[in-house]
Amino acid sequence: MSSQASATAAKKPQALSLHIGINEVSAAHYEGWTGPLAACEFDAHDMAALATSQGMKSTLLITKKATRSNLLAALRKAAKSLSTGDFFFMSFSGHGGQVPDVSGEEKDDKQDETWCLFDGQLIDDELYYELSLFKAGVRIFVVSDSCHSGTVVRAGRPQPGTPAQRPRIMPLAVGMRVYAAHKAFYDQLQNDVARHAGGRVTDPDTALANVTVSNRLTGIVKAFKPALILISGCQDNQFSMDGDHNGAFTEQLLRVWNNGAFTGSYARMHALIRAGLPPTQSPNLFTLGPAATFLKQTPFSV
């Protein structure tokens, strides 16, 4: 074996993580609404601590730092830095929202799901596109403790929780006001993604809602070279609930992880998290790309 081949074989996987926790959003962009939450910043710090304990280099974007530009810059930097065998972990804790779909890929509810960042929403089309830019062989694990989740068949909007429960979703009326005030901006974002993707955007929620390889995914998998596992906080017809120190989903994830004492696969972790939450909040497990082997690995293993 040549010295160059030996060096390549000896190369340790690189591991990066990105953690977003948003306890309130900018009233200037959300038409006076700030969406106060209590535990999202705690979630981000706890996920960053977990990542660091596993040897990852972590970046935190907390509330006012959790802007669209900062998040997109961090994703693009990671995509450029990581290569085959490397690992990227991203967590999001905050409000989920929706904007009307204008690019034509949402066949059921005609809505694109969003993450409510501090100064504007990140559309699921954008998130899917940015993750598709990671190189082949990179393993990506995303956890979303918000009401940003999707399945093949969309369910109706859930009933609101009590004020004490603090559901992590932007109220429908607020979402309509925000979209009306910034319609040109959000429509252009969707059209830009469609153009970059060659004019045809497959619904990312439909794609992500398949744990096994499907013929329906053939077209998207060809373009999506990394292996992605995403665990969302709830079903479409449910809320992800906030808490005093952690969101309900993040709290259960940390309990299952048990400071690293957990043994088993991503699939087992998902099953245990789901079993530990009430029937009103049932996390989903999604995959995209060549993730079959990834699913069997120990979570957070670099």
Wavefront OBJ file of the C-alpha trace (Angstrom):
o trace
v 0.000 0.000 0.000
v 1.401 3.417 -0.961
v 1.967 6.107 1.642
v -0.809 8.149 0.045
v -3.225 5.211 0.232
v -2.227 4.596 3.859
v -2.908 8.222 4.716
v -6.325 8.023 3.058
v -7.177 4.797 4.899
v -6.080 6.314 8.201
v -8.132 9.493 7.740
v -10.596 9.848 10.574
v -14.108 10.945 9.679
v -14.775 14.619 10.243
v -17.868 15.518 12.259
v -19.659 18.855 12.409
v -22.912 19.857 14.080
v -25.235 22.845 13.921
v -27.809 23.660 16.599
v -30.607 26.216 16.273
v -32.664 27.306 19.281
v -35.127 30.199 18.954
v -37.084 31.413 21.979
v -38.621 34.332 20.100
v -38.691 35.757 16.591
v -38.391 39.304 15.277
v -41.643 41.240 15.455
v -40.437 43.317 12.503
v -40.655 40.336 10.133
v -43.554 38.473 11.733
v -46.001 41.378 11.684
v -45.806 42.129 15.410
v -45.765 38.488 16.590
v -42.738 37.307 18.584
v -43.876 33.761 19.407
v -42.279 33.502 22.869
v -41.101 30.026 23.885
v -39.118 28.910 26.938
v -37.027 25.832 26.165
v -35.661 26.135 22.621
v -32.358 27.695 23.640
v -31.924 24.975 26.277
v -32.576 22.362 23.587
v -29.872 23.787 21.333
v -27.291 23.966 24.133
v -28.080 20.418 25.255
v -27.836 19.052 21.700
v -24.527 20.891 21.220
v -23.197 19.380 24.455
v -24.211 15.905 23.261
v -22.511 16.495 19.909
v -19.333 17.767 21.548
v -19.202 14.714 23.802
v -19.202 12.593 20.633
v -16.277 14.448 19.105
v -18.153 16.859 16.853
v -17.216 20.481 16.256
v -20.422 22.333 17.121
v -21.918 25.661 16.049
v -24.764 27.328 17.946
v -27.298 29.745 16.471
v -29.357 31.095 19.355
v -32.446 33.308 18.867
v -31.142 36.588 17.365
v -28.189 34.772 15.753
v -30.544 32.234 14.170
v -31.099 34.249 11.006
v -31.706 32.966 7.512
v -28.306 34.137 6.317
v -26.429 32.603 9.267
v -28.172 29.249 8.906
v -27.675 29.048 5.145
v -24.031 30.072 5.490
v -23.440 27.373 8.122
v -25.106 24.698 5.977
v -23.096 25.659 2.893
v -19.846 25.725 4.843
v -20.529 22.237 6.191
v -21.494 20.944 2.737
v -18.223 22.245 1.330
v -16.105 20.896 4.210
v -17.463 17.348 4.541
v -16.755 14.382 2.269
v -17.409 10.635 2.064
v -17.552 9.018 5.503
v -18.004 12.302 7.358
v -20.932 13.136 9.664
v -23.207 16.164 10.003
v -25.735 16.581 12.814
v -28.274 19.404 12.835
v -30.955 20.175 15.418
v -33.729 22.751 15.296
v -35.951 23.891 18.160
v -38.488 26.598 17.491
v -41.777 27.342 15.785
v -42.905 25.680 12.579
v -45.025 27.513 10.033
v -46.412 27.367 6.507
v -46.460 29.425 3.336
v -48.612 28.759 0.245
v -46.852 26.589 -2.333
v -46.214 28.366 -5.630
v -43.768 25.908 -7.231
v -46.354 23.151 -7.669
v -44.843 20.214 -5.759
v -47.254 20.161 -2.803
v -50.149 18.132 -4.192
v -52.292 17.732 -1.075
v -52.484 20.821 1.109
v -50.833 23.353 -1.245
v -48.664 24.533 1.637
v -44.887 24.465 2.131
v -43.778 23.807 5.706
v -41.225 26.168 7.262
v -38.869 26.659 10.166
v -39.478 30.076 11.752
v -36.006 31.596 11.980
v -35.448 34.875 13.801
v -35.714 37.166 10.767
v -37.761 35.044 8.372
v -38.898 31.539 7.507
v -36.819 28.780 5.923
v -39.019 26.842 3.485
v -38.758 23.052 3.399
v -37.878 23.276 -0.316
v -34.820 25.332 0.638
v -33.777 22.962 3.406
v -34.067 19.953 1.109
v -32.068 21.704 -1.622
v -29.274 22.781 0.744
v -28.948 19.248 2.163
v -28.810 17.827 -1.360
v -25.576 19.779 -1.904
v -23.662 17.588 0.572
v -21.290 15.127 -1.096
v -21.980 11.444 -1.661
v -21.193 9.320 1.380
v -21.797 12.053 3.958
v -24.129 10.962 6.767
v -26.641 13.630 7.847
v -28.807 13.369 10.960
v -31.453 16.032 11.558
v -33.756 16.367 14.556
v -36.547 18.923 14.455
v -38.383 19.763 17.683
v -41.036 21.886 16.033
v -44.279 21.467 14.147
v -42.316 21.001 10.915
v -43.056 17.450 9.828
v -44.744 15.845 6.875
v -46.071 12.571 5.585
v -47.307 11.345 2.240
v -50.928 12.102 3.173
v -51.280 15.413 4.953
v -53.633 15.509 7.923
v -55.713 18.430 9.116
v -54.235 21.213 11.218
v -54.156 20.165 14.890
v -56.245 21.795 17.577
v -54.299 24.362 19.623
v -52.956 23.415 23.036
v -53.370 25.437 26.212
v -51.203 28.528 26.815
v -49.266 26.568 29.443
v -48.380 23.911 26.869
v -46.863 26.421 24.414
v -47.240 24.550 21.116
v -44.310 25.188 18.763
v -46.281 26.383 15.776
v -46.909 29.815 14.326
v -50.642 30.631 14.570
v -52.456 30.344 11.255
v -53.627 33.963 11.315
v -50.072 35.179 11.933
v -48.781 33.016 9.112
v -51.331 34.497 6.722
v -50.386 38.058 7.716
v -46.663 37.333 7.375
v -47.104 35.764 3.954
v -49.299 38.630 2.719
v -46.704 41.173 3.836
v -43.742 39.269 2.333
v -45.405 37.400 -0.539
v -42.891 38.398 -3.215
v -39.979 37.264 -1.023
v -41.366 33.804 -0.212
v -42.656 33.198 -3.747
v -39.235 34.057 -5.167
v -37.491 31.678 -2.746
v -39.633 28.783 -3.990
v -39.132 29.687 -7.636
v -35.369 29.983 -7.124
v -35.198 26.471 -5.654
v -37.287 25.093 -8.524
v -34.968 26.737 -11.049
v -31.790 25.421 -9.378
v -33.318 21.940 -9.223
v -33.934 21.967 -12.976
v -37.500 23.208 -12.922
v -38.977 20.190 -11.103
v -39.087 20.074 -7.323
v -40.229 16.857 -5.700
v -42.150 17.449 -2.483
v -39.447 16.991 0.191
v -41.962 15.809 2.783
v -43.230 13.107 0.440
v -39.658 12.016 -0.183
v -38.647 12.078 3.455
v -41.655 10.053 4.539
v -40.218 6.819 3.136
v -37.958 4.783 5.398
v -37.243 2.172 2.724
v -36.247 2.615 -0.901
v -39.236 3.344 -3.134
v -39.585 3.517 -6.916
v -41.285 6.849 -6.326
v -37.968 8.142 -4.960
v -35.822 7.030 -7.899
v -35.606 10.457 -9.467
v -34.878 12.296 -6.249
v -32.393 9.753 -4.906
v -30.261 10.126 -8.044
v -29.785 13.778 -7.177
v -29.605 13.260 -3.415
v -26.219 11.653 -2.802
v -25.698 11.923 0.985
v -27.534 9.625 3.433
v -30.100 11.498 5.502
v -32.043 10.490 8.618
v -34.561 12.978 9.969
v -36.583 12.540 13.150
v -39.326 15.121 13.546
v -41.076 16.026 16.751
v -44.624 15.038 15.813
v -47.144 13.951 13.184
v -48.919 16.384 10.848
v -52.041 16.424 13.012
v -50.165 17.083 16.257
v -48.135 19.785 17.984
v -44.575 19.610 19.266
v -44.836 20.951 22.789
v -42.488 23.353 24.528
v -41.467 22.886 28.170
v -39.658 24.658 30.976
v -36.196 23.237 30.257
v -36.567 21.138 27.100
v -39.220 20.531 24.502
v -41.112 17.281 25.074
v -39.402 15.596 22.118
v -35.876 16.758 22.989
v -36.367 15.813 26.631
v -37.313 12.282 25.643
v -34.426 12.020 23.159
v -31.973 12.969 25.902
v -33.584 10.481 28.290
v -33.235 7.674 25.743
v -29.647 8.678 24.951
v -28.899 8.503 28.687
v -25.548 10.296 28.540
v -24.279 7.830 25.961
v -25.427 4.638 27.680
v -27.934 3.979 24.871
v -27.222 0.969 22.680
v -28.851 0.196 19.376
v -29.669 1.840 16.058
v -31.341 5.058 14.914
v -34.491 3.036 14.311
v -34.445 1.738 17.903
v -33.809 5.229 19.259
v -36.789 6.551 17.339
v -39.005 3.738 18.628
v -38.011 4.418 22.252
v -38.506 8.179 21.898
v -41.933 7.600 20.420
v -42.859 5.109 23.156
v -41.944 7.636 25.844
v -44.221 10.392 24.543
v -48.004 10.612 24.858
v -50.229 9.578 21.928
v -50.758 13.279 21.204
v -47.129 13.648 20.089
v -45.669 10.833 17.976
v -42.303 11.567 16.289
v -41.740 10.517 12.682
v -38.633 8.875 11.216
v -37.743 9.805 7.623
v -34.825 8.896 5.380
v -33.528 10.116 2.072
v -30.711 8.859 -0.119
v -28.758 5.634 0.529
v -29.593 5.482 4.250
v -30.219 1.761 4.862
v -26.785 1.129 6.394
v -26.844 4.474 8.208
v -30.115 3.531 9.956
v -28.441 0.510 11.531
v -25.544 2.469 13.022
v -25.358 3.706 16.610
v -26.780 7.246 16.796
v -24.261 10.098 16.841
v -21.382 7.735 16.049
v -18.725 9.496 14.004
l 1 2 3 4 5 6 7 8 9 10 11 12 13 14 15 16 17 18 19 20 21 22 23 24 25 26 27 28 29 30 31 32 33 34 35 36 37 38 39 40 41 42 43 44 45 46 47 48 49 50 51 52 53 54 55 56 57 58 59 60 61 62 63 64 65 66 67 68 69 70 71 72 73 74 75 76 77 78 79 80 81 82 83 84 85 86 87 88 89 90 91 92 93 94 95 96 97 98 99 100 101 102 103 104 105 106 107 108 109 110 111 112 113 114 115 116 117 118 119 120 121 122 123 124 125 126 127 128 129 130 131 132 133 134 135 136 137 138 139 140 141 142 143 144 145 146 147 148 149 150 151 152 153 154 155 156 157 158 159 160 161 162 163 164 165 166 167 168 169 170 171 172 173 174 175 176 177 178 179 180 181 182 183 184 185 186 187 188 189 190 191 192 193 194 195 196 197 198 199 200 201 202 203 204 205 206 207 208 209 210 211 212 213 214 215 216 217 218 219 220 221 222 223 224 225 226 227 228 229 230 231 232 233 234 235 236 237 238 239 240 241 242 243 244 245 246 247 248 249 250 251 252 253 254 255 256 257 258 259 260 261 262 263 264 265 266 267 268 269 270 271 272 273 274 275 276 277 278 279 280 281 282 283 284 285 286 287 288 289 290 291 292 293 294 295 296 297 298 299 300 301 302
